[in-house]
Amino acid sequence: MKHLVTALALLAATPALAQDKMTLLLDWFINPDHGPIIVAQEKGYFAEQGLTVEIVAPADPSAPPRLVAAGQADLAVSYQTQLHLQIHEGLPLKRVGTLVATPLNCLLVLEDGPIKSPADLKGKKIGFSVAGVEEAILITVLGKYGVALSDVEMINVNFSLSPALMSGQVDAVIGAYRNFELNQMDIEGVPGRCFYIEEEGVPSYDELIYVANPDRMDADKIARFLEATEKATQFIVNNPQASWEVFSATSPELQDELNKRAWADTLPRFALRPAGFDAGRYARFEAFLKDTGLIDSVNPVSAIVIDVSAE
């Protein structure tokens, strides 16, 4: 009995195990695309995995992958389409997980406007916010209808995609998200129509992914992070309304019609297996970038993706 009392006293005096800290950089301000991350935080799923996760929204949306490459954060939410190019630039990055497992990008026009088909864009203006992959996408989508990139005028509208379209500054925009801009335009009474790029010849891809520096990362911590977000995704899919309430309660700015609609439209696109990946999907997109002239060589999938669950 004396030994038992001593053992219990020692146990009581032992501090709780410290949580492992992680820093996650988002791609943009918090929005429904980040649902599994926020729900995992709010429901305590990260804590269950022994993690304390600091979630940081960037001042500059282009900075997170470069900060992760420099070892200044553990993970960043980024884009599969950009990762291929960044690796060719020499950045030490790899995809370690998936957040949104389908394209969100689309070629957006006015629903009641004169553009009924991409073929109608010949001689017209197309707005964009980020150069690079968008050009490869347009070459493919327009080319299917016999329109060359040189047949259209590209205009950088920064991040004012739907306003530029609604005001008539441009005839279409590329880079608009079907879960956001479509809802935004509908709410404002100027409905839009999306040409879905994966239905127009562009290989399907993961819109939002988690990237890490393979030389600096802690594979065990990342695997636990992905387990927590998988549990959060299951909760979201099983409980759409309850999960929306958990998510939107984190900020008054999220409690509006646009975010509520975007939540419903994004929900079926979250990766049900964040750690899992389709090697063929990454190989096809790498080949697509080579075919459209954005890269000069083709990297093997092993240079782009890492399976942290196998580490």
Order of alpha helices (4+ residues) and beta strands (2+ residues): alpha-beta-alpha-alpha-beta-alpha-beta-alpha-beta-beta-beta-alpha-beta-alpha-beta-alpha-beta-beta-alpha-alpha-alpha-alpha
